[in-house]
Each structure stands twice: as structure tokens, then as C-alpha cells.
């Protein structure tokens, strides 16, 4: 474990913090999808409520945190690829056009893999080896579950992440558009990446 970090499961009272991290890591996709579906309530708060329900893929049991000095320094949010689909609650509230635009990112994965929904390392922990340790945890989770490898989505506008995943042996399985404009500008598309276990 990286010096000063400890590994732990999330607490229920951290759901809003984690929803914010997932929104940040996804460059605003949570807000883009969920803002406005409940009048006066931020989309991150809606997502946090879904995380606390403990059903399906979108729950706190599928998250692993690294903590340093009382602050979350890294997050791994992963689950078997068979669970990677649009949350049933979204189908009834999010406009069909938005869901259809986001469908590839919200549903595509490599069957029989561990799907990494969110792989996030705090800015001040980047370049310290924390990301490698987090990926080792993802690999261990895949092996413990008897899954064939790890799949995830990465935006083309995030070259640093793409370099990291390539270094770990991830290969592009499919490319598709991404509906949310990148904070960096350009790079609207993304790739489904896969790395075989072992």
C-alpha cells in the first residue's frame, strides 16, 4: 500500500462525496444525465440516493476506497460486466434521447469481465504509484470472482488515462461516440478497453 494510504469500504454517509467523485471522473456524465429529473435536486444527490439503495451494480458494496489523512485519495467502482446496464430507475425518469445517446457507455462491456465503472485517483496522488495499486486491486477482484479480465470505458479526451491503461495491457475492443462534451474540449468519443486476467 502506498505510504500513508489505507484501504477501506465506503460509509453510507459518504454517498454524496462518492457521487461527486464519480461525476468528476466521468467529466460530468452524472450531472448531464440526472440534473433536473427531480426539481430542485442536483443530479449528484439523486445518484447518491441510488448508491445507498444497495441493489444492482450501483451501490456502495461495489466500491473500494484508498484514504490518506482522512481524505479519499482513490476510488475503484467495479462489478461483474453482466450487471453493467442502465439502472431501471433511469428508464422512467431520464429522457429517452439522453439515454439513447449514453447507452453505449452505460451498457457495453466485455462479457465475463469485471467492469470498472470508475477508476479515480486524486490529483495530488497521481504519479505516486496509487493508480498501479488500485489496478492491482481491480485485477484481484476479477480473479477472485473467476472473471476473464477487466473492461472499462475511457474517453479519447483523457490521454493520460489511455497511456496508463495501455501500459497495463488494455486493448481497444470498440470505439463509440460520447454524448457529454469534454471539459478539455474535443475528444468526444471513447473506447471500450479490455485486459485479460493474469
Secondary structure, 3 states (H helix, E strand, C coil): CCCCEEEECCCHHHHHHHHHHHHHHCCCHHHHHHCCCCCCCCHHHHHHHHHCCCCCCCCHHHEEEEEECCEEEEEEEEEEHHHCCCCHHHHHHCCHHHHHHHHHHHHCCCCCCEEEEEEEECHHHCCCCHHHHHHHHHHHHHHHCCCCEEEEEEECCCHHHHHHHHHCCCEEEEEEECCCCCCCCCCCEEEEEEEECC
